[in-house]
Amino acid sequence: MRTEVVSREAAANVPDRRRHVRYRFSAPITIYPKDRSAVKAVSLEISESGMSALVSGALPVGEAVDLEPIAGSRVSALIRRHNGKIYGFEFLNLTQAQVRQIAQDCKALPKFQTRVLDV
């Protein structure tokens, strides 16, 4: 029990280095790798610069993919990280309209709390 409390306290002192605030966002998405079949996933959180998702298949970190639907369309993203079946994506080459749509959509979502288990 004590270890859990110490871990939470330690986590509270670690700054979040992300460029944008993340928001809880759970919705089915499809990942389109360049040379393979589409992969189903469920998003976990989103920001103006990227998102994370629970992915049904294996994907290589560093690969560029398309994600759909994001901001009502298909967007390009780079696979930045993964931990088990959870993958982190950085959006690439978003249009100003897509950035505005993501920001607008995020206004209606609760903030994603990294210091507590809310997934």
N, C-alpha and C positions, 0 to 999 in steps of 0.2 A: 504494500500500500504506500509506504513512504517513497519508494522509487518513482511511482506514478506522479506524486506531488512534486518531487524534485524535477522530473522531466518537464512538467508543465511550466514550472517556474523558470527553468533554463530556456525553454522555448519562447517564453514571453520576452526574454532579453535579447533575442536574435532579431536583428532588423530584417524586414522584407525588402529585398533588393529589386523587386520587380518595377517596371516602368509604369504600370497602370494597376489600379485597384481591380481585384478579381471579384466576380459575382457568381453565386451558385446558379448553375444552369444545367438542368437535366432534361435532355431530349435525345431521341434517336438521330444519329447521323450516319452518313456513309463516307468511308475513306476510299479514295481512288488512287492506288499506287500507279506509277507510270506504266509498268510492264506486267502487272498481275491483275487478278480479279478483284472486284470491289470487296471491301471488308466492312462489316457492320460494327457499330460502336454506340455508346451512350455517353454524351457529354457530362462532365462533372462541374466544371467551372469555366468562365470565359472572361476575357478582358479585351481592351481595344488592340492588344498586341498578340494575343494567343489564347489557347484553351487547353484543357486536359480532357481526356476521355478514357473510358473503360473499353478496351478493344478486344474483339473476339478472336483475333489472329495475331501472329507475330509480324512486326515491322522493323526494319533496320533503322537505327538512329542515324540521322544525317540525310535521309532520303527525303526528297520533295514529293508531296502528295497533294491531291485536291480533296477538300472537305465540303460536304453538302448536306443539308442546307445551313449556311451561316449567313446571317443578315439577309435572308431571303434569296440567296444565290449560292453559287459554287465559288470557293476561294482556294488559293494556293497556300500551302503551309510547309514548313520544314519540321521534321520530327527531331525534337531537341533532346528528349530524354525518355526513359521508361523505367518503371519499377513494377515488375510483374506484368500485369495486364493494363496498368495505368500508363498512358503515354501523354507527353507534353508536346504541344505543337506551337510554333511561332508562325503567325500569319506573314505572308509575303505579298508585296505589291498590292495592298488593298487600295481600292479607289477611295476618294474622299467621301463618296456616297456610302460606301460600305462601312467606313470608319464611323460616320455619323449614325448609320443605322444600328451598329453594334452599341455605340454610346447611348443611343435612345432606348434600345432594348434593355440595357443594363440598369437604367433608372428604375425599372419596375421589379428588379431582382434584389434579393437580400445579398449583403456582402458575404463573401466566402471567408470563413474564419479559419486561418491556418493553425491557430493555437489550440483548437479544440477539435475533437472528432465529429465533424458534421457531414461527412460524406455518406 
